[in-house]
Amino acid sequence: MEFWRWLPRDLGRDRITVNVPEFMARLYRDDSLELSTRVIVGKPDKPTPLFSNQMEYLIVNPSWNVPQSIIKNEMMTKLDSLRRQGYEIDWVNGKLRVRQPRASATRWDRSSSFSQ
């Protein structure tokens, strides 16, 4: 609730809102709900950043090179499962590289092994 105190009273007729606890994002055009979709958010120890600002563009479903700290701390024991889900796993310049494909190519129905 504290965050809402600092937002402008008028968020604009065209806006994107993300309700982190609900895992939902909504796109409004001309104050009318145009799209509602589920989103992935951070964890309590790695929270999703919150901000309010004018956006020039939005990249939807990008590929993502997983940071080394996440590979080391969260993924090392799950590489076989991640590979089956479509992650690209290989060695580049002596470092393990894990690349998450575009979200449309990810098998989210098989992703529960990673989130547990």
C-alpha positions, 0 to 999 in steps of 0.5 A, spaced: 500 500 500 505 504 501 507 504 494 500 507 491 502 513 495 507 515 491 504 513 484 500 519 480 493 519 481 492 519 474 496 513 471 493 515 464 488 512 459 493 507 456 497 503 461 500 497 463 499 494 471 502 488 474 499 486 480 505 482 483 501 478 489 496 476 483 501 474 478 497 478 473 498 484 468 493 488 465 493 492 459 488 498 458 487 502 452 483 508 453 481 506 460 478 500 457 481 493 459 484 490 453 488 484 455 489 480 462 495 475 462 499 471 467 506 473 469 512 470 473 514 475 479 520 474 483 521 471 490 521 474 497 528 474 497 529 476 490 523 481 489 520 484 482 522 491 481 516 496 482 516 502 478 512 507 475 514 511 468 512 512 461 514 507 457 517 507 449 516 500 448 515 493 451 519 486 449 514 480 450 517 473 451 524 475 450 529 469 450 534 470 456 541 468 458 540 466 465 545 469 470 551 465 473 549 466 480 542 463 478 545 457 474 550 456 480 544 457 486 538 455 483 539 450 477 545 446 477 541 440 480 536 441 475 539 441 468 536 435 465 529 437 467 531 444 464 533 441 457 527 437 457 523 444 457 527 447 452 532 451 455 539 451 451 545 448 455 552 449 453 559 451 455 561 458 452 568 460 454 569 455 459 562 457 463 556 454 463 551 458 459 543 456 460 539 460 455 531 460 456 528 460 449 522 465 448 516 464 452 512 461 447 517 456 446 517 454 453 513 448 456 510 451 462 506 445 463 513 442 465 516 447 469 513 445 476 520 441 477 524 448 477 519 452 481 519 447 487 
